[in-house]
């Protein structure tokens, strides 16, 4: 492999654990061979978590796909009167949770559409009921977009609204809704959604309250590499300030059944490049997740050679967000033995974790 001197020098800088700049990030994404990116990301992964790769036992509850926003990339949202719209009452949400009372799951992940009639009290009561039904699990609930909308609607300051949800039993926040922070891209793909600044502020205040969160990016649509790097730089800066992010999860744009489907999708090489870049650039994030319902099981195994050290969880066919957008697994579920086998086949040690990456014995 005939590498130019600048690439060689940058590779040595990464191997030595030094932070890279945004301009150097462009060189990584545009010029580095994929194999070299994977090797460097693996070095960084092993410095962070050794030979361990994590999974958990979890389910999702998606209370509704009715949403007042009309993001152009979304295959999930529906209007209230559409045939495949759904809405679960609080009693129905509670019954879903009670169905897992004898299950060994450790986490319930709750996200859904931003329903126009929901308010903060509804969200709080949902958390309380799930936590009452399953007191042993962690409730990881609501994207920053949902939270910013309902708390603003309540008239409370953001901190007070998040504090009330925490008191009710919301112990962590997922990373969804970040999409791309660049305003010129956000205007094109999700003009009605809360701003990047609101997303970041919601996570900042959550961290200050002791609520751990994750972070995402939606890549592979109308953005370019500079937009991706700007997005990750804002995440890295916030993590420097708070240390409250547990994991970064790159999410691929899937093009079925939405208004942007003519764009097509990026290939698996680009998926691996994004994972590896996230591991290298986000040097202060402890974990990089290869979200298997988005990537597919086979590609998730490959992702473990590109810096990922987490593959998410069992899920038990409880999420429709990616299956409605054309993902390979239309009924996403993976057994513990499948997850352990996938990790072992990649040469790593499978470790069951809870939401906060404590090992479950």
N, C-alpha and C positions, 0 to 999 in steps of 0.2 A: 504494500500500500504506500503510495508516494504522497506523503503529506507535506503541505507547505509549512514553512517555519512558524508563521503565526498560529496555525492550527496545532502544531506540535507544542508550542509554548502554552497555549490555552489548555490543552489536554493535561499538561503537567501541572498547571495551576489548579485544575479541578481535582486531579488525583491527590494533590497536596491538601485538599480540603479548604482552599481559599474561595471566598465569595466572588461570583462573577457579576459584571455590570450588565445593564440592559443592552449596551452596544455589543458586548461579548456574547450575550444571549442570541443576538441576530446571527452571529457567526455560527453558533452551535446549531441553530435551526436550519440555516441556509446552506452551510458548507460541510458540516461534520458527517462522515459516513455513519449510517445507522448502526453498524456493528460497533463502531468506536463509542457512540453515544450509549449503547447498551452496556458496554464494558465499564465505562466511567460511572454510569448510574448504578451498576451493581456494586462497585467499590463504595459509593456513597451509601447504598442500602445496607451493606454489611457493617459499615461504621455505625449505623443507626440501630439496627435490629439483629445483627449477626446472621445466623442461618434460619431465624424464625420467620414464618409467614402466618399471619393471623386470620381467623375466621370467627364468626359468632353464630349463635342460634337466635334468629330474630323473625319477626313478622312485620308487615306494614298494615296500617289501617288508613284507607283513603276515603274519608267521609263523603266526599262529593267530587265530581268533575265539572260541576257547574261553576263558572268563573266569570267575573265581570270584566277581566282583561282578555284581549284578543291577540296574544303573541303569535307572530306569523310562523314560528317554528313549531308550535305546539299541536300535537295530534290528540291530546288528552281532553282539552276543555270542550264543554258543550254549553249551549243555552238551556234554560230550564225546561223548555218544551220539546227538546230534541229527543228522538226515540231512544238513543243509547246514553242519555244522561242518567245519573243516579244521585241519590241523596240518602244518607243514613241518618236517622234520628239519633238522639243521645241514647235512647234505650237500645237501638240496634247496634250502636258502637259498643255499648256495654256488653251486649250478648256476644259479639265477636270476640271481645277480650275474654269473657268467661269461658268460651270454647277452648281456650288454651290454659285453663287453670291447672291441668295435670301435665302440661308440657314443660320440657326443660329450657324453654326460651329464656333469654336474659334481657331482651330489648323489644319494645314496641315502638315502631317508627311511624309517626303520624304526619302526613302531608296531604294536601288536596287543592282543589280550586279555591280561589278567593270568592266565596259565596257572598252575593250582595246583601243578604239579610242576616248574616252571622255577626255577632258582636263579641266583645271580650269575655263577657260572662259565659257565653256558649262555649268558647274555647277553654276557659277555666274549668267549667263543669265537665267537659269531655276528659280533660286530664285527670280530674278527681275520680271519675268513674272508672277509667282504665286502671289507674293506680290502686283503687279500692278492689277491683276485680283481680288484679295481679300485683299484690304488694311487693313481691320479690323482684320485679323487673324494673328496668330503667325506661322511663318515658322520654324518648327523643322526639320532639314535636315542633312542627310548623316552620316553614321557611321564613327568612327575614322579610320576604315580600308579604306573606300573610300577617306576620307580626306587626310590621310597620303600619299596614292598613287598619287592622282591628284596633290597635292601640291608639292610633291617631283618631279613629272614629269614636273611641270612648271618651276623648277629651283629656286623657291622662298624659303626663309626661312619659316618654319612652321607658325611663328607668322604673317608674312606678308600675307600669303595665307588666314589664318583664318580671319585676319582683313579685307581683301577684301570681303570675303563672308559675314561678319557681316555688312559691309557697304552696301552690296546689299540687305540685309534684312533677313539674317539667324540669328535668335534670340536665338535658342537653338539647342542642338545636342542630338540625341537619344543615347541609351547605347549599341547598337549592336556591334558585332565583338569582344567582349571581350573573349568569349568562356571560356577557362581555361588558366590562365596565366602560369602555370608550363611548362617549356620548353619541358620536356620529354613527356608531354601529347600533347602539341601543335604540336610537331614534328609528332606525330602519327595521329592526326585528321585534322590538317590544316597546313601542312608544308610550303606552299607557302605564307601564309597570313603574314601580318605585325606582328612584335613581340609584346609581352606584354609590353615591355618598350616603343615602339612606340605608342601603344594604350594609355597608361597612360600619356605619354608626350603630346599627342594631347589634352587630356582632361585637363591636367594641364595648358597648354598655353591658351586653351579656357577659363578656369576659370579666368586666369589673365587678359583676355580681357573683362571680364564681361559677358561671354556667359555661361549660365547655361546648365548643361548636366545631363543625367541619366547614370546608370551603370547596367550591366547585368552579369550573369554567365550562361553558358550552362552546365547543370548537368545531370547525369544519363546515362553515356556512359562508358568510360574506366577509368575515374578518380576514386580516392578514397576520403575519408573524409579529409585527410591531404591536398590533392590538393585543395579541396573546401575552406578549412580554410585559406590556403596560399593566395588564390585568394581574399577572403574577407578582409584579413589583409592588402593587398596592397591597396585595395579600401579605407579601413578605414584610413590608413596612409595618402593617398592623400587628403581625406576629412579633416583630421586634419590640413593639410597644407593650403588648399584653401577654403574649405567650399562651393565648387561650384556644388556639386551633389544635385539634388532635390530628386531623388528616386532611389531605388534599385529594380531590376526586375529579379527574378530568372526564367530562361527559361529552360523548360524541353526538353531533347532530344526526338524527335519523330522519329520513325524508319521506316516509309514507304518510299519506292522509293529512297533509298540511299544505299551506299556501306557498311554501318554499320548495316543494318537492322537485321542481325542475332543476334545482342546483345539483342533485346527486349527492353522493356521500364520499368522504375521503376514504382511502384504502387502509389496510391494516398496517402498512409501513408508517403511515402518518399517525395512527393510533399509538404505535410503539414509540415513535419519536416524541409525541406529546407526553407520554408517561415518563420517559427518560429525562426529558427536559425539566419536567416538574420536579423530579427527584434532585436534579443537579442545581437548578435555580433556587428552589425553595429550601435552602440549606437549614432553615430553622423550623421546618415542619417535621415532626417525628415520623409520620406515616404517609405513604402514598397508596391510595386504594385503586385497584383494578376492579371496577364495579361489574361483576360478571353478567347481570341481566342486560347490561348495555353492550358489553363486548362480545358476549357468548362464551361458553365454557372453554372451547379450544383456544381462543385468543387470550383468555384470562390466564391459562397455563403459560402461554408464551410471554405474557406481560411480566411474569416473575423473573425473566431474564432482562428486563428493562427498568428495574428499580422499584417495582411495586412490592409491598410487603403485607398487603391486606387484600382479601378478595370479597369482603362483605359476608353475607350469611345465608342461612337456609331459606328464608323468605316464604316458602310454603305457598307459592302461587297467590300472593297477596298484594302484588303491585301490577298495575296495568300501564304505567306511564310509558315504558319503553316497548312493551308488546303492542300497544296501539299505534306506535310509530314505526313498526316493521322490524323490531329486533328478532333475532333468530329464535330465542326461547319465548314462545307465545304463552306458555303457562309456567313462568319461572319458579322453579324449586330445585334445590340441590341438597342431598342428604349429607350428613356429617361424614359418612364414609367416602362419598364422592369428593367432597372438599379436601379431605385428608389425602386421598389418593392423588388428586390433581396437584397438590402441593408437593407431595413426596416424589411424584414423577418428575417434577422440575428440579429435584435435588435439594429441597428445603425441609425444614422441620415444622410440621403443622402445630399451631398453638391456638386453642380455643381461648377467646378473650371475652370480656364484658365490654360495655360501651366505651369505657375509659382505658381500655387496653390493659386492664388487670387480667392476669392469667386465671382461667377457670380450671380448677383441678377436678 
